Amino acid sequence: AAHPSLILLKHMCCEPVALDDLQLVDFELWKSLSMLPEMPADVIKSLDIAFAIETLKNGQLVTTELAPGGSGRSVTAENVPEFLELRLKQRVLDACRRGLSALLHGVYSVVPLEVLLFLSGRELELTLCGVPKLPIPEWRASTVYQGAFKELGDRHPVIESFWKVVSSWDNHQRATLLQWATGSSRVPILGFAHLQGRDGVVRQFTLTSVEVTQAIYPRSHTCFNRIDLPLYRTESELRAALEFVLSNAAAHATFSMD
């Protein structure tokens, strides 16, 4: 079944679109842009990137400036954040402004904007699509374990605590966890074993260990359908940490590494 884009849902709720959301609609562009902040200044300079993009329209090469005078302005290590903000805006807003405006006008004629402002994009997704049934036995059987969890798998004490916590939750909480870890609350028709990453490659749900000294809270990597799970000493510590990162949209963004 068709599934609404999280970026579109964020537009409906007037929620800011983050660079990491771009991977949902243009993985290759996101991959390229996300590398820029990590590059040395001399490498960025050598790429000779301008504050403009070129697209092919009706057989003609058209230049679109991301800012006034953008064609003559180079991207440097100092202005990378500004470039990323403008490039993201162009891709998810300016490039589809007419169609998006028409769609939002239709949506708001049925559901007032004031109502949608109370929801995040992820909350709206669950509202529109419903909460799926997520059977723990299948989910657990299709999970991959890495790091300190690899040898014992689901018999590792921390993993046992993890599944006890998730098993105690209702389907809404389970769907929120899956959404945070993979970017979607839905499971493929063929089941958990066929979860895919943003690049279209099958990437099963993965739990990787991390020392508590490195991370106090779990972290998600939606590109890889992976959660970095600290080696908590008790089930109550794990429960408190998981429920905190899943508690609101702000926490979702803070503890998502993508």
Stockholm file with secondary structure:
# STOCKHOLM 1.0

chainA/1-258         AAHPSLILLKHMCCEPVALDDLQLVDFELWKSLSMLPEMPADVIKSLDIAFAIETLKNGQLVTTELAPGGSGRSVTAENVPEFLELRLKQRVLDACRRGLSALLHGVYSVVPLEVLLFLSGRELELTLCGVPKLPIPEWRASTVYQGAFKELGDRHPVIESFWKVVSSWDNHQRATLLQWATGSSRVPILGFAHLQGRDGVVRQFTLTSVEVTQAIYPRSHTCFNRIDLPLYRTESELRAALEFVLSNAAAHATFSMD
#=GR chainA/1-258 SS CCCCCHHHHHHHTTCCCCGGGGGGTCHHHHHHHHHGGGSCHHHHHHHTCBSEEEEEETTEEEEEESSTTGGGCBCCTTTHHHHHHHHHHHHHTGGGHHHHHHHHHHHHHHSCHHHHTTSCHHHHHHHHHCCCCCCHHHHHHTCEEEGGGTTTGGGSHHHHHHHHHHHHSCHHHHHHHHHHHHSCSCCCTTCGGGCBCTTSCBCCCEEEEECTTTCSSCEEETTTTEEEEECCSSHHHHHHHHHHHTSSHHHHHHTBCC
#=GC SS_cons         CCCCCHHHHHHHTTCCCCGGGGGGTCHHHHHHHHHGGGSCHHHHHHHTCBSEEEEEETTEEEEEESSTTGGGCBCCTTTHHHHHHHHHHHHHTGGGHHHHHHHHHHHHHHSCHHHHTTSCHHHHHHHHHCCCCCCHHHHHHTCEEEGGGTTTGGGSHHHHHHHHHHHHSCHHHHHHHHHHHHSCSCCCTTCGGGCBCTTSCBCCCEEEEECTTTCSSCEEETTTTEEEEECCSSHHHHHHHHHHHTSSHHHHHHTBCC
//
